[in-house]
Amino acid sequence: MTRVALLWHMHQPFYQDLVTREHILPWVRLHALKDYYGMVALLREFPDVRVTFNLVPSLLVQLEEFAADRARDPYLDLGLKPASELSATEIGFILDNFFHAQRQRMIDVYPRYSELLERRGRAAPAPAERHLVAEKFSTDDLRDLQVWHKLAWMDPSYLEGDPRIRELVAKDRHFTEDDKAALRTIELELLNRVIPEYRDAAARGQIEISTSPFYHPILPLLCDTDIYKRTHPQSTLPRQRFQRPEDAREQLERAAACHERLFGRRPVGLWPSEGSVSDAIVPLVAGAGFTWMATDEQILARSLDLPLSRNQYGQIEQPERLYAPYRLHAGGAAVTCAFRDHALSDMIGFTYSGWDSEAAADDFVGKLGEAGRRYAAQTGGGDALIPVILDGENAWEHFEGGGRPFLRALYRRLSEQPDLRTVTMAEACASPTRELTSIFPGSWIDANFYIWIGHRDDQLAWGQLADARDALESPGPVSPSAVEQAREEILVAEGSDWCWWYGDDHSSDHDLEFDDLFRRHLRNVYRLLDKPVPEELFASNISTGAGSPEITLPLSLLSPILDGEETSYFEWLGAGAYEVHRTVGAMHQTEAPPSVITRIRFGFGAADLFVRLDGAQALDDYLQEGFEVALAFLQPPGLRLTVRKAGERVAAVWSVQDPATQTWTDRSSPGTRAAAATVIEIAVPLDILGVSPGVHVQFFVAVARRDGGQTVGVARYPEHRPVSVRVPNDSFTAENWRA
């Protein structure tokens, strides 16, 4: 008999900004509509099939909020807003983002949705062309797009069996606001069925529900980032070692408590985030009450220091090593460990989507049977355990019918095969037959942690996390509730997903959102602790694969008259410029009026850096109303020049940051000039910056408002990367005279 242990891993990162309470990206809600309910509900058709679902707490708590209609995301809000009331900025957001779905299986199968995509163009329009594309869309077109953006994500069983959904699909176009409201009713209905369906399946004994650390961190790296040296001894490391096993323990304890609250019992099984294991996590896992955990076959091979090779047909040549549970002893504790068949798991995740469903199921079940026979031949008749562990959500976007035809074919064959028996992971790991005295540190990807700490961007993020975690150790005179909120922000920032998107390994249309969310959580830590926010947390960590702000560089030396007015067209001719574009979403919204700053111009004179700020209205009016603007320098670091009104006078005040305490003190710097009227014009002596020709100066423009005795930051331009400009050398004029 061959035991088959299927584990579907359901995971989403924590998309919520804990301060604004908005969920920045919609994937918890959309995957709940398409996958989370249907994947477990499908098992009602196959009562003899037993599987394990790994539900990550960061997914579950967000799902609860959406089901209770307490959570919002910009996609949801703009999808529900009357199409006739959408602003130009909101229409731009919709055209950019409402086609995020797999084209062949989720867009092209619906004629109207495909037609709207063709009208927009396959790629999102550039900002300068967005208004031209928007002109192609009538109010009715936009309303149809609002409906199809959600309708394409509805659960296949609803698409097949619910007359309300069938009616909307058949209508195809000319949807009404009432149609949108009806679809929202169905959406909430479906969201509220997800967790109860898992609870019911567990109660009838058909599934086991396992968990992962609460916010999905890489546990071995939380215990000690130096573990990375085991596989990459020559690699650089973060600027500060992160070593917080107590945080790893808390992530596990919180996960178990969440599981118990939602499903009535503490979980016994753990899929460590990304299958990441080390000896250091074993006592933490056992201490939290877990009896089994799972990881990848490559980890087993490295732990045994023996090969797990495959023949020309992809079959494991040492099945007796892989297809058995192990009792792992480390750190004075023990836990049973199963190791997934990497190749079989990847066949479902990455190969079968292009196959006929029946043929794919036949092929997979045939491979399971052959693996079991090979194990029996090697062990003299023993029963094989074959763990198949993979993502339970993303793959189905690429399958016909959302993967349901394939899953039905697979479950039907597994029910019918006399020599195959499906088991939960707890059943699979109940009687370990082998021993391990140590486990090799690594993840399911190449048996190492490179994805999460190997790239320059990853290491920068770990250094920022370590600094913020240290700040939590000396919170200062703030309330206990503020400290607790700051701690929650740290735990969220420890999640694996932020570093997954850093570096050149992976990229998506939402790299900037992930990057911003990570840095935002850390900024919130400092604000909650009433500490200065490090300037680097306002700049993107992304060094590859992301676009820079639309900045043009200076072409000539400047000598403007600083009077706050455009004295002459020519005085700023040849300056560099950044045009501010307004976008939608909490990560872009501020408390400042729209477009406080509409353009930044900058350049150099013989001895000064010149900056000019333009606004939608006279900027002196904003200063009169209590706003102030600052040049916040990243290079050279620790300098800030603030322009504000002091009575009737425009004051330019320098602040210097102590690198040890991160505190700011004002200082006088003769030679700095500022003027404010229609525009703000600033001259910064290069002597103050301490920079020489050829060196880059980097700065943001920060807008703040004085509120009583406090200064509240409300906007920063550019949003993700600073203005970066090189101090001209003697050849600057000659190099640019033709431009």
Secondary structure as GFF3:
##gff-version 3
##sequence-region A 1 739
A	DSSP	beta_strand	2	10	.	.	.	ID=ss1
A	DSSP	alpha_helix	27	31	.	.	.	ID=ss2
A	DSSP	pi_helix	32	36	.	.	.	ID=ss3
A	DSSP	alpha_helix	37	41	.	.	.	ID=ss4
A	DSSP	three_ten_helix	42	45	.	.	.	ID=ss5
A	DSSP	beta_strand	51	55	.	.	.	ID=ss6
A	DSSP	alpha_helix	57	67	.	.	.	ID=ss7
A	DSSP	alpha_helix	74	80	.	.	.	ID=ss8
A	DSSP	three_ten_helix	83	85	.	.	.	ID=ss9
A	DSSP	alpha_helix	88	97	.	.	.	ID=ss10
A	DSSP	pi_helix	103	107	.	.	.	ID=ss11
A	DSSP	alpha_helix	111	120	.	.	.	ID=ss12
A	DSSP	three_ten_helix	127	129	.	.	.	ID=ss13
A	DSSP	alpha_helix	130	134	.	.	.	ID=ss14
A	DSSP	alpha_helix	139	151	.	.	.	ID=ss15
A	DSSP	alpha_helix	156	161	.	.	.	ID=ss16
A	DSSP	alpha_helix	163	171	.	.	.	ID=ss17
A	DSSP	alpha_helix	177	191	.	.	.	ID=ss18
A	DSSP	alpha_helix	194	203	.	.	.	ID=ss19
A	DSSP	beta_strand	207	210	.	.	.	ID=ss20
A	DSSP	alpha_helix	219	223	.	.	.	ID=ss21
A	DSSP	three_ten_helix	225	230	.	.	.	ID=ss22
A	DSSP	alpha_helix	245	263	.	.	.	ID=ss23
A	DSSP	beta_strand	269	270	.	.	.	ID=ss24
A	DSSP	three_ten_helix	273	275	.	.	.	ID=ss25
A	DSSP	three_ten_helix	279	281	.	.	.	ID=ss26
A	DSSP	alpha_helix	282	287	.	.	.	ID=ss27
A	DSSP	beta_strand	292	296	.	.	.	ID=ss28
A	DSSP	alpha_helix	297	304	.	.	.	ID=ss29
A	DSSP	alpha_helix	319	322	.	.	.	ID=ss30
A	DSSP	beta_strand	326	330	.	.	.	ID=ss31
A	DSSP	beta_strand	333	340	.	.	.	ID=ss32
A	DSSP	alpha_helix	342	346	.	.	.	ID=ss33
A	DSSP	pi_helix	347	351	.	.	.	ID=ss34
A	DSSP	three_ten_helix	352	354	.	.	.	ID=ss35
A	DSSP	alpha_helix	357	379	.	.	.	ID=ss36
A	DSSP	beta_strand	385	391	.	.	.	ID=ss37
A	DSSP	three_ten_helix	394	398	.	.	.	ID=ss38
A	DSSP	three_ten_helix	400	403	.	.	.	ID=ss39
A	DSSP	alpha_helix	404	416	.	.	.	ID=ss40
A	DSSP	beta_strand	420	422	.	.	.	ID=ss41
A	DSSP	alpha_helix	425	428	.	.	.	ID=ss42
A	DSSP	beta_strand	434	436	.	.	.	ID=ss43
A	DSSP	alpha_helix	450	453	.	.	.	ID=ss44
A	DSSP	alpha_helix	456	473	.	.	.	ID=ss45
A	DSSP	alpha_helix	480	493	.	.	.	ID=ss46
A	DSSP	alpha_helix	497	500	.	.	.	ID=ss47
A	DSSP	alpha_helix	511	528	.	.	.	ID=ss48
A	DSSP	three_ten_helix	535	538	.	.	.	ID=ss49
A	DSSP	beta_strand	551	552	.	.	.	ID=ss50
A	DSSP	beta_strand	576	579	.	.	.	ID=ss51
A	DSSP	beta_strand	599	604	.	.	.	ID=ss52
A	DSSP	beta_strand	608	614	.	.	.	ID=ss53
A	DSSP	alpha_helix	619	624	.	.	.	ID=ss54
A	DSSP	beta_strand	627	635	.	.	.	ID=ss55
A	DSSP	beta_strand	639	646	.	.	.	ID=ss56
A	DSSP	beta_strand	649	657	.	.	.	ID=ss57
A	DSSP	beta_strand	664	667	.	.	.	ID=ss58
A	DSSP	beta_strand	673	676	.	.	.	ID=ss59
A	DSSP	beta_strand	680	685	.	.	.	ID=ss60
A	DSSP	alpha_helix	686	689	.	.	.	ID=ss61
A	DSSP	beta_strand	696	707	.	.	.	ID=ss62
A	DSSP	beta_strand	710	717	.	.	.	ID=ss63
A	DSSP	beta_strand	723	726	.	.	.	ID=ss64
A	DSSP	alpha_helix	732	736	.	.	.	ID=ss65
###
